[in-house]
Amino acid sequence: MQAERRPPIGCWGRYALTAAVSSPHPPFILMSSPSDTKLHIRPSLLRRLVSVTRNTKHEGCRRRKKKKKKKKKRREENEKRRKRRIERKETKKKKKKKKKKKKKKKKKKKKKKKKKKKKKKKKKFWSVMSSPHGRKR
């Protein structure tokens, strides 16, 4: 008679047992007698479980730390990108404002040039002759 499958005893650690249970071939061999309460695991799988459990104590912690570092890096990169975007937008706005102002100034300058045209005064002959520089001419 085959016994019912019993839930795995947590002596190999959580990660190992979850790995064993989730595997397509169940890790426990069915007992011949229902009074037998021991969990029989296939030797090939047992080796795998032991290798997993040896690493899990510290590995879980390492993984978490690595994940945290990666998250931090991502956050920092995203913040940098956001700042750059905002700066670009601001600079574009400033440039547009400057361009508009320049155009207005140019128009004003053109108007001033059109308005100002001075005529040269002709000096009279006798006034030139009376000045000391005029006689030399």
DSSP file (Angstrom, degrees, kcal/mol; ACC not computed):
  #  RESIDUE AA STRUCTURE BP1 BP2  ACC     N-H-->O    O-->H-N    N-H-->O    O-->H-N    TCO  KAPPA ALPHA  PHI   PSI    X-CA   Y-CA   Z-CA
    1    1 A M              0   0    0      0, 0.0     2,-0.4     0, 0.0     0, 0.0   0.000 360.0 360.0 360.0 138.4    0.0    0.0    0.0
    2    2 A Q        -     0   0    0     31,-0.0    30,-0.2    32,-0.0     2,-0.1  -0.773 360.0-134.3 -94.9 135.7    1.2    3.5   -0.8
    3    3 A A        -     0   0    0     28,-1.8     2,-0.1    -2,-0.4     3,-0.1  -0.389  29.3 -94.4 -81.6 163.2    1.1    6.2    1.8
    4    4 A E        -     0   0    0      1,-0.1     2,-0.4    -2,-0.1    27,-0.2  -0.374  46.5 -96.1 -72.1 155.4   -0.2    9.7    1.2
    5    5 A R        -     0   0    0     25,-0.1    -1,-0.1    -2,-0.1    25,-0.1  -0.588  41.5-148.9 -74.2 130.8    2.3   12.4    0.4
    6    6 A R        -     0   0    0     -2,-0.4     3,-0.1     1,-0.1    22,-0.1  -0.698  24.0 -98.2 -98.7 152.4    3.2   14.3    3.5
    7    7 A P        -     0   0    0      0, 0.0    -1,-0.1     0, 0.0     2,-0.0  -0.420  52.6 -95.1 -65.2 144.9    4.2   18.0    3.5
    8    8 A P        -     0   0    0      0, 0.0     2,-0.3     0, 0.0     9,-0.0  -0.332  35.2-119.9 -65.7 140.7    7.9   18.5    3.5
    9    9 A I    >   -     0   0    0      1,-0.1     2,-2.0    -3,-0.1     3,-0.6  -0.631  23.2-123.2 -80.4 136.4    9.6   19.0    6.9
   10   10 A G  T 3  S+     0   0    0     -2,-0.3     4,-0.1     1,-0.2    -1,-0.1  -0.239  77.7 111.9 -81.2  52.7   11.3   22.3    7.2
   11   11 A C  T 3  S+     0   0    0     -2,-2.0    -1,-0.2     1,-0.1     3,-0.1   0.594  74.1  52.4 -97.5 -12.3   14.8   21.0    8.1
   12   12 A W  S <  S-     0   0    0     -3,-0.6     4,-0.3     1,-0.2    -1,-0.1   0.425 117.0 -96.4-102.1   1.8   16.5   22.0    4.8
   13   13 A G     >  -     0   0    0      1,-0.1     4,-2.0     3,-0.1    -1,-0.2   0.033  33.7 -86.4  97.3 151.3   15.4   25.6    4.7
   14   14 A R  H  > S+     0   0    0      1,-0.2     4,-2.4     2,-0.2     5,-0.2   0.907 121.9  49.8 -60.9 -47.4   12.6   27.4    3.1
   15   15 A Y  H  > S+     0   0    0      1,-0.2     4,-2.2     2,-0.2    -1,-0.2   0.912 111.5  48.7 -62.5 -43.6   14.2   28.0   -0.3
   16   16 A A  H  > S+     0   0    0     -4,-0.3     4,-2.4     1,-0.2    -1,-0.2   0.924 112.8  46.9 -63.4 -44.8   15.4   24.5   -0.8
   17   17 A L  H  X S+     0   0    0     -4,-2.0     4,-2.8     2,-0.2     5,-0.2   0.886 111.0  50.8 -68.5 -37.6   12.0   23.0    0.1
   18   18 A T  H  X S+     0   0    0     -4,-2.4     4,-2.4     1,-0.2    -1,-0.2   0.906 111.1  50.0 -64.8 -38.1   10.1   25.4   -2.2
   19   19 A A  H  X S+     0   0    0     -4,-2.2     4,-0.7    -5,-0.2    -2,-0.2   0.914 112.5  47.6 -63.6 -41.3   12.5   24.4   -5.0
   20   20 A A  H >< S+     0   0    0     -4,-2.4     3,-0.6     1,-0.2    -2,-0.2   0.920 114.0  45.4 -66.5 -44.1   11.9   20.7   -4.3
   21   21 A V  H 3< S+     0   0    0     -4,-2.8    -1,-0.2     1,-0.2    -2,-0.2   0.881 111.6  52.0 -68.8 -37.8    8.2   21.0   -4.2
   22   22 A S  H 3< S+     0   0    0     -4,-2.4    -1,-0.2    -5,-0.2    -2,-0.2   0.610  86.2 106.2 -77.1  -9.6    8.0   23.2   -7.3
   23   23 A S  S << S-     0   0    0     -4,-0.7    -3,-0.0    -3,-0.6    -4,-0.0  -0.387  80.6-121.7 -69.9 149.7   10.1   20.7   -9.3
   24   24 A P  S    S+     0   0    0      0, 0.0    -1,-0.1     0, 0.0    -4,-0.0   0.855 102.7  57.7 -63.3 -34.0    8.1   18.6  -11.8
   25   25 A H  S    S-     0   0    0      2,-0.0    -2,-0.1    -5,-0.0    -3,-0.0  -0.869  98.4-120.2 -97.3 119.6    9.1   15.3  -10.2
   26   26 A P        -     0   0    0      0, 0.0    -5,-0.1     0, 0.0    -6,-0.0  -0.285  13.3-136.5 -62.3 141.3    8.1   15.3   -6.6
   27   27 A P  S    S+     0   0    0      0, 0.0    15,-1.4     0, 0.0     2,-0.4   0.700  78.0  79.4 -74.3 -19.2   11.0   14.9   -4.2
   28   28 A F  B     -A   41   0A   0     13,-0.2     2,-0.4   -22,-0.1    13,-0.2  -0.734  69.7-141.7 -98.7 139.8    9.4   12.4   -1.8
   29   29 A I        -     0   0    0     11,-2.0    11,-0.5    -2,-0.4     2,-0.1  -0.763  34.1-106.7 -90.7 138.9    9.1    8.7   -2.6
   30   30 A L        -     0   0    0     -2,-0.4   -26,-0.1     1,-0.1   -25,-0.1  -0.419  36.4-119.0 -70.9 138.9    5.9    7.2   -1.4
   31   31 A M        -     0   0    0    -27,-0.2   -28,-1.8     5,-0.1    -1,-0.1  -0.342   2.7-139.9 -77.3 154.4    6.1    5.0    1.7
   32   32 A S  S    S+     0   0    0    -30,-0.2    -1,-0.1     1,-0.2    -2,-0.0   0.827  91.5  40.5 -80.6 -32.8    5.2    1.4    1.8
   33   33 A S  S >  S-     0   0    0      1,-0.1     3,-1.3   -31,-0.0    -1,-0.2  -0.950  72.7-140.9-120.0 139.3    3.6    1.6    5.2
   34   34 A P  T 3  S+     0   0    0      0, 0.0    -1,-0.1     0, 0.0   -30,-0.1   0.688 100.1  66.7 -68.7 -17.5    1.4    4.5    6.5
   35   35 A S  T 3  S+     0   0    0      2,-0.0     2,-0.5   -32,-0.0    -3,-0.0   0.705  77.4  97.6 -75.4 -17.9    3.0    4.4    9.9
   36   36 A D    <   +     0   0    0     -3,-1.3    -5,-0.1     1,-0.2   -33,-0.0  -0.600  48.6 178.0 -74.7 117.8    6.3    5.5    8.5
   37   37 A T        +     0   0    0     -2,-0.5    -1,-0.2     2,-0.1     2,-0.1   0.458  40.8 112.0-101.5  -2.0    6.5    9.3    9.1
   38   38 A K        -     0   0    0      1,-0.1     2,-0.7     2,-0.0    -7,-0.1  -0.367  68.3-124.6 -73.2 152.4   10.0    9.9    7.6
   39   39 A L        -     0   0    0     -2,-0.1     2,-0.6   -11,-0.0    -1,-0.1  -0.869  22.4-155.5 -98.5 114.3   10.3   12.0    4.4
   40   40 A H        -     0   0    0     -2,-0.7   -11,-2.0   -11,-0.5     2,-0.4  -0.804  12.3-172.1 -94.5 122.3   12.2   10.0    1.8
   41   41 A I  B     -A   28   0A   0     -2,-0.6   -13,-0.2   -13,-0.2     5,-0.0  -0.908  31.2-104.4-114.9 141.5   13.9   12.2   -0.8
   42   42 A R     >  -     0   0    0    -15,-1.4     4,-2.7    -2,-0.4     3,-0.2  -0.360  29.9-125.4 -60.7 138.9   15.6   10.9   -3.9
   43   43 A P  H  > S+     0   0    0      0, 0.0     4,-2.1     0, 0.0     5,-0.2   0.860 108.4  53.0 -59.0 -37.3   19.4   11.0   -3.5
   44   44 A S  H  > S+     0   0    0      1,-0.2     4,-1.4     2,-0.2     5,-0.1   0.911 114.1  42.4 -63.9 -40.9   19.9   13.2   -6.7
   45   45 A L  H  > S+     0   0    0     -3,-0.2     4,-2.8     2,-0.2    -1,-0.2   0.860 109.2  58.4 -73.2 -34.8   17.4   15.7   -5.5
   46   46 A L  H  X S+     0   0    0     -4,-2.7     4,-2.7     1,-0.2     5,-0.2   0.913 104.5  51.4 -61.1 -41.6   18.8   15.6   -1.9
   47   47 A R  H  X S+     0   0    0     -4,-2.1     4,-2.3     1,-0.2    -1,-0.2   0.922 111.2  48.1 -59.8 -43.5   22.2   16.6   -3.2
   48   48 A R  H  X S+     0   0    0     -4,-1.4     4,-2.1     1,-0.2    -2,-0.2   0.920 111.3  50.1 -63.9 -42.9   20.7   19.5   -5.0
   49   49 A L  H  X S+     0   0    0     -4,-2.8     4,-2.9     1,-0.2    -2,-0.2   0.918 110.0  49.9 -62.2 -44.1   18.7   20.6   -2.0
   50   50 A V  H  X S+     0   0    0     -4,-2.7     4,-2.1     1,-0.2    -1,-0.2   0.917 110.5  49.8 -62.7 -42.8   21.8   20.5    0.3
   51   51 A S  H  X S+     0   0    0     -4,-2.3     4,-1.0    -5,-0.2    -1,-0.2   0.881 113.2  47.8 -63.8 -36.3   23.8   22.6   -2.2
   52   52 A V  H  X S+     0   0    0     -4,-2.1     4,-1.6     1,-0.2     3,-0.3   0.924 111.0  50.1 -68.4 -44.1   20.9   25.1   -2.3
   53   53 A T  H  X S+     0   0    0     -4,-2.9     4,-0.9     1,-0.2    -2,-0.2   0.840 102.9  60.0 -68.3 -32.1   20.5   25.3    1.4
   54   54 A R  H  < S+     0   0    0     -4,-2.1     4,-0.3     1,-0.2    -1,-0.2   0.899 113.9  37.1 -60.4 -38.3   24.2   25.9    2.0
   55   55 A N  H  X S+     0   0    0     -4,-1.0     4,-2.9    -3,-0.3     3,-0.5   0.740 101.3  74.8 -85.2 -23.2   24.1   29.0    0.0
   56   56 A T  H  X S+     0   0    0     -4,-1.6     4,-1.9     1,-0.2     5,-0.3   0.835  81.9  67.0 -66.8 -33.0   20.6   30.3    1.0
   57   57 A K  H  < S+     0   0    0     -4,-0.9     4,-0.4     1,-0.2    -1,-0.2   0.930 123.3  14.3 -52.5 -49.5   21.5   31.6    4.4
   58   58 A H  H  > S+     0   0    0     -3,-0.5     4,-2.5    -4,-0.3    -1,-0.2   0.747 118.5  69.2 -97.1 -28.1   23.7   34.3    3.1
   59   59 A E  H  X S+     0   0    0     -4,-2.9     4,-3.0     1,-0.2     5,-0.2   0.890  95.6  55.0 -62.5 -39.7   22.6   34.3   -0.6
   60   60 A G  H  X S+     0   0    0     -4,-1.9     4,-2.2    -5,-0.2    -1,-0.2   0.918 110.0  47.2 -58.3 -43.1   19.2   35.7    0.2
   61   61 A C  H  > S+     0   0    0     -4,-0.4     4,-2.5    -5,-0.3    -1,-0.2   0.918 111.7  50.4 -64.1 -45.1   20.8   38.6    2.0
   62   62 A R  H  X S+     0   0    0     -4,-2.5     4,-3.0     1,-0.2     5,-0.2   0.924 109.3  51.2 -59.9 -45.3   23.2   39.2   -0.9
   63   63 A R  H  X S+     0   0    0     -4,-3.0     4,-2.9     1,-0.2    -1,-0.2   0.928 109.9  49.3 -59.3 -45.0   20.4   39.2   -3.4
   64   64 A R  H  X S+     0   0    0     -4,-2.2     4,-2.8    -5,-0.2    -1,-0.2   0.926 111.5  49.3 -60.3 -43.7   18.4   41.7   -1.4
   65   65 A K  H  X S+     0   0    0     -4,-2.5     4,-2.6     1,-0.2    -2,-0.2   0.927 111.6  48.9 -61.4 -44.5   21.5   44.0   -1.1
   66   66 A K  H  X S+     0   0    0     -4,-3.0     4,-2.7     1,-0.2    -1,-0.2   0.922 111.3  50.0 -61.0 -43.7   22.1   43.7   -4.8
   67   67 A K  H  X S+     0   0    0     -4,-2.9     4,-2.8    -5,-0.2    -1,-0.2   0.925 110.0  50.6 -60.6 -44.0   18.5   44.5   -5.6
   68   68 A K  H  X S+     0   0    0     -4,-2.8     4,-2.6     1,-0.2    -1,-0.2   0.924 110.8  49.0 -59.6 -44.3   18.6   47.5   -3.3
   69   69 A K  H  X S+     0   0    0     -4,-2.6     4,-2.7     1,-0.2    -1,-0.2   0.928 111.5  49.2 -61.0 -45.2   21.8   48.8   -5.0
   70   70 A K  H  X S+     0   0    0     -4,-2.7     4,-2.7     1,-0.2    -1,-0.2   0.922 111.1  49.6 -61.0 -43.6   20.2   48.3   -8.4
   71   71 A K  H  X S+     0   0    0     -4,-2.8     4,-2.7     1,-0.2    -1,-0.2   0.915 110.5  50.8 -60.9 -42.7   17.1   50.2   -7.3
   72   72 A K  H  X S+     0   0    0     -4,-2.6     4,-2.7     2,-0.2    -2,-0.2   0.936 110.6  48.8 -59.6 -46.9   19.2   53.0   -5.9
   73   73 A K  H  X S+     0   0    0     -4,-2.7     4,-2.9     1,-0.2     5,-0.2   0.929 111.4  49.6 -59.4 -46.2   21.1   53.3   -9.2
   74   74 A R  H  X S+     0   0    0     -4,-2.7     4,-2.9     1,-0.2    -1,-0.2   0.929 110.8  49.9 -58.9 -45.6   17.9   53.3  -11.1
   75   75 A R  H  X S+     0   0    0     -4,-2.7     4,-2.7     1,-0.2    -1,-0.2   0.938 111.9  47.7 -58.1 -47.9   16.5   56.0   -8.9
   76   76 A E  H  X S+     0   0    0     -4,-2.7     4,-2.4     1,-0.2    -1,-0.2   0.923 112.8  48.4 -60.4 -45.1   19.6   58.2   -9.2
   77   77 A E  H  X S+     0   0    0     -4,-2.9     4,-2.6     1,-0.2    -1,-0.2   0.924 111.8  49.6 -61.6 -43.5   19.6   57.8  -13.0
   78   78 A N  H  X S+     0   0    0     -4,-2.9     4,-2.6    -5,-0.2    -1,-0.2   0.911 110.1  50.7 -61.7 -42.1   16.0   58.6  -13.3
   79   79 A E  H  X S+     0   0    0     -4,-2.7     4,-2.6    -5,-0.2    -1,-0.2   0.913 110.0  50.3 -61.7 -42.1   16.4   61.7  -11.2
   80   80 A K  H  X S+     0   0    0     -4,-2.4     4,-2.6     1,-0.2    -2,-0.2   0.930 110.9  49.1 -60.6 -45.3   19.3   62.9  -13.3
   81   81 A R  H  X S+     0   0    0     -4,-2.6     4,-2.7     1,-0.2    -2,-0.2   0.920 110.4  50.7 -60.5 -44.2   17.2   62.4  -16.5
   82   82 A R  H  X S+     0   0    0     -4,-2.6     4,-2.6     1,-0.2    -1,-0.2   0.931 110.5  49.3 -58.7 -46.4   14.4   64.3  -15.0
   83   83 A K  H  X S+     0   0    0     -4,-2.6     4,-2.8     1,-0.2    -1,-0.2   0.915 111.0  50.0 -59.6 -44.0   16.7   67.2  -14.0
   84   84 A R  H  X S+     0   0    0     -4,-2.6     4,-2.9     2,-0.2    -1,-0.2   0.931 110.5  49.9 -60.2 -45.3   18.1   67.3  -17.5
   85   85 A R  H  X S+     0   0    0     -4,-2.7     4,-2.4     1,-0.2    -2,-0.2   0.938 111.9  47.4 -58.3 -47.3   14.7   67.3  -19.1
   86   86 A I  H  X S+     0   0    0     -4,-2.6     4,-2.4     1,-0.2    -1,-0.2   0.920 112.6  49.4 -61.4 -44.8   13.6   70.2  -16.9
   87   87 A E  H  X S+     0   0    0     -4,-2.8     4,-2.8     1,-0.2     5,-0.2   0.915 110.0  51.3 -60.7 -44.0   16.8   72.1  -17.6
   88   88 A R  H  X S+     0   0    0     -4,-2.9     4,-2.5     1,-0.2    -1,-0.2   0.935 110.1  49.0 -59.0 -46.2   16.3   71.6  -21.4
   89   89 A K  H  X S+     0   0    0     -4,-2.4     4,-2.3     1,-0.2    -1,-0.2   0.924 112.4  48.2 -59.3 -45.2   12.8   72.9  -21.2
   90   90 A E  H  X S+     0   0    0     -4,-2.4     4,-2.5     1,-0.2    -1,-0.2   0.916 111.5  49.2 -63.0 -43.9   13.8   76.0  -19.2
   91   91 A T  H  X S+     0   0    0     -4,-2.8     4,-2.7     1,-0.2    -1,-0.2   0.904 109.9  51.9 -63.5 -39.8   16.7   76.8  -21.6
   92   92 A K  H  X S+     0   0    0     -4,-2.5     4,-2.4    -5,-0.2    -1,-0.2   0.932 110.0  49.0 -61.0 -45.0   14.4   76.4  -24.6
   93   93 A K  H  X S+     0   0    0     -4,-2.3     4,-2.2     1,-0.2    -2,-0.2   0.921 111.8  49.0 -59.6 -45.0   11.9   78.8  -23.0
   94   94 A K  H  X S+     0   0    0     -4,-2.5     4,-2.6     1,-0.2    -1,-0.2   0.920 110.1  51.1 -61.5 -44.4   14.6   81.3  -22.3
   95   95 A K  H  X S+     0   0    0     -4,-2.7     4,-2.6     1,-0.2    -1,-0.2   0.914 109.0  51.1 -60.3 -43.5   16.0   81.1  -25.8
   96   96 A K  H  X S+     0   0    0     -4,-2.4     4,-2.1     1,-0.2    -1,-0.2   0.925 110.6  48.7 -59.6 -45.2   12.5   81.7  -27.3
   97   97 A K  H  X S+     0   0    0     -4,-2.2     4,-2.1     1,-0.2    -2,-0.2   0.917 111.7  49.8 -60.8 -44.5   12.1   84.8  -25.1
   98   98 A K  H  X S+     0   0    0     -4,-2.6     4,-2.5     1,-0.2    -2,-0.2   0.916 108.8  52.1 -61.5 -44.1   15.5   86.2  -26.1
   99   99 A K  H  X S+     0   0    0     -4,-2.6     4,-2.0     1,-0.2    -1,-0.2   0.917 109.1  49.9 -59.6 -44.0   14.7   85.7  -29.8
  100  100 A K  H  X S+     0   0    0     -4,-2.1     4,-1.7     1,-0.2    -1,-0.2   0.918 111.0  49.2 -61.0 -44.3   11.5   87.6  -29.5
  101  101 A K  H  X S+     0   0    0     -4,-2.1     4,-2.1     1,-0.2    -1,-0.2   0.910 108.7  53.3 -62.4 -43.7   13.2   90.5  -27.7
  102  102 A K  H  X S+     0   0    0     -4,-2.5     4,-2.4     1,-0.2    -1,-0.2   0.903 105.7  53.5 -60.0 -42.9   16.0   90.7  -30.3
  103  103 A K  H  X S+     0   0    0     -4,-2.0     4,-1.8     1,-0.2    -1,-0.2   0.918 108.7  49.4 -59.7 -43.7   13.5   90.9  -33.1
  104  104 A K  H  X S+     0   0    0     -4,-1.7     4,-1.8     1,-0.2    -1,-0.2   0.911 110.1  51.0 -61.7 -43.4   11.8   93.9  -31.5
  105  105 A K  H  X S+     0   0    0     -4,-2.1     4,-2.3     1,-0.2    -1,-0.2   0.904 106.7  54.0 -62.0 -43.2   15.1   95.6  -30.9
  106  106 A K  H  X S+     0   0    0     -4,-2.4     4,-2.1     1,-0.2    -1,-0.2   0.907 107.1  51.4 -59.7 -42.5   16.1   95.2  -34.6
  107  107 A K  H  X S+     0   0    0     -4,-1.8     4,-1.8     1,-0.2    -1,-0.2   0.912 109.0  50.5 -61.1 -43.2   12.8   96.8  -35.7
  108  108 A K  H  X S+     0   0    0     -4,-1.8     4,-2.0     1,-0.2    -1,-0.2   0.908 108.3  52.5 -62.5 -42.7   13.4   99.8  -33.4
  109  109 A K  H  X S+     0   0    0     -4,-2.3     4,-2.2     1,-0.2    -1,-0.2   0.904 106.6  52.8 -61.4 -42.6   17.0  100.3  -34.7
  110  110 A K  H  X S+     0   0    0     -4,-2.1     4,-1.8     1,-0.2    -1,-0.2   0.911 107.9  51.2 -60.3 -42.5   15.8  100.4  -38.3
  111  111 A K  H  X S+     0   0    0     -4,-1.8     4,-1.7     1,-0.2    -1,-0.2   0.907 108.7  51.4 -61.5 -42.1   13.2  103.1  -37.5
  112  112 A K  H  X S+     0   0    0     -4,-2.0     4,-2.1     1,-0.2    -1,-0.2   0.904 107.1  53.3 -62.8 -41.8   15.9  105.2  -35.9
  113  113 A K  H  < S+     0   0    0     -4,-2.2    -1,-0.2     1,-0.2    -2,-0.2   0.894 108.2  50.4 -61.9 -39.7   18.2  104.9  -38.9
  114  114 A K  H  < S+     0   0    0     -4,-1.8    -1,-0.2     1,-0.2    -2,-0.2   0.882 111.1  48.8 -66.1 -38.3   15.4  106.1  -41.2
  115  115 A K  H  < S+     0   0    0     -4,-1.7     2,-0.8    -5,-0.2    -2,-0.2   0.903  98.1  73.1 -70.1 -42.9   14.6  109.2  -39.0
  116  116 A K     <  +     0   0    0     -4,-2.1     2,-0.3    -5,-0.1    -1,-0.1  -0.658  48.3 139.0 -89.4 109.5   18.2  110.5  -38.5
  117  117 A K        -     0   0    0     -2,-0.8     2,-0.3     2,-0.0    -3,-0.0  -0.854  31.7-160.5-143.4 109.9   19.7  112.2  -41.6
  118  118 A K        -     0   0    0     -2,-0.3     2,-0.4     1,-0.0    -2,-0.0  -0.689  10.2-137.2 -95.0 141.8   21.7  115.4  -40.9
  119  119 A K        -     0   0    0     -2,-0.3     2,-0.3     1,-0.0    -2,-0.0  -0.766  21.2-120.9 -94.1 140.9   22.6  117.9  -43.5
  120  120 A K        -     0   0    0     -2,-0.4     2,-0.4     1,-0.0    -1,-0.0  -0.638  24.7-128.5 -81.0 135.2   26.1  119.4  -43.6
  121  121 A K        -     0   0    0     -2,-0.3     2,-0.5     1,-0.0    -1,-0.0  -0.670  16.7-130.8 -84.0 134.2   26.2  123.2  -43.1
  122  122 A K        -     0   0    0     -2,-0.4     2,-0.3     1,-0.0    -1,-0.0  -0.722  21.6-133.0 -84.0 129.1   28.2  125.1  -45.7
  123  123 A K        -     0   0    0     -2,-0.5     2,-0.1     1,-0.1    -1,-0.0  -0.608  22.3-112.7 -84.3 141.9   30.6  127.5  -44.2
  124  124 A K     >  -     0   0    0     -2,-0.3     4,-1.6     1,-0.1     5,-0.2  -0.369  20.2-122.2 -73.5 152.1   30.8  131.0  -45.6
  125  125 A F  H  > S+     0   0    0      1,-0.2     4,-2.1     2,-0.2     5,-0.1   0.912 107.2  45.9 -62.0 -47.8   33.9  132.2  -47.4
  126  126 A W  H  > S+     0   0    0      1,-0.2     4,-1.9     2,-0.2    -1,-0.2   0.820 109.6  54.4 -71.2 -31.2   34.7  135.2  -45.2
  127  127 A S  H  > S+     0   0    0      2,-0.2     4,-1.0     1,-0.2    -1,-0.2   0.876 110.2  48.1 -69.3 -34.5   34.3  133.4  -42.0
  128  128 A V  H  < S+     0   0    0     -4,-1.6     3,-0.4     1,-0.2     6,-0.4   0.906 111.3  50.1 -68.5 -41.6   36.7  130.7  -43.2
  129  129 A M  H  < S+     0   0    0     -4,-2.1    -2,-0.2     1,-0.2     6,-0.2   0.851 106.5  54.8 -67.6 -33.1   39.2  133.3  -44.2
  130  130 A S  H  < S+     0   0    0     -4,-1.9    -1,-0.2    -5,-0.1    -2,-0.2   0.781  92.8  84.5 -73.6 -25.1   39.0  135.1  -40.9
  131  131 A S  S  X S-     0   0    0     -4,-1.0     4,-1.3    -3,-0.4     3,-0.2  -0.516  86.1-125.1 -77.3 147.6   39.9  131.9  -39.0
  132  132 A P  H  > S+     0   0    0      0, 0.0     4,-0.7     0, 0.0    -1,-0.1   0.826 109.5  48.4 -64.4 -30.6   43.6  131.1  -38.7
  133  133 A H  H  > S+     0   0    0      1,-0.2     4,-0.8     2,-0.2     3,-0.3   0.851 105.5  58.3 -76.2 -32.9   43.3  127.6  -40.2
  134  134 A G  H  4 S+     0   0    0     -6,-0.4     3,-0.4     1,-0.2    -1,-0.2   0.836  98.6  59.1 -66.1 -34.3   41.2  128.9  -43.2
  135  135 A R  H  < S+     0   0    0     -4,-1.3    -1,-0.2     1,-0.2    -2,-0.2   0.863  99.2  58.0 -64.1 -36.3   43.9  131.3  -44.3
  136  136 A K  H  <        0   0    0     -4,-0.7    -1,-0.2     1,-0.3    -2,-0.2   0.836 360.0 360.0 -65.0 -31.1   46.4  128.5  -44.8
  137  137 A R     <        0   0    0     -4,-0.8    -1,-0.3    -3,-0.4    -2,-0.2   0.516 360.0 360.0 -65.9 360.0   44.1  126.8  -47.2
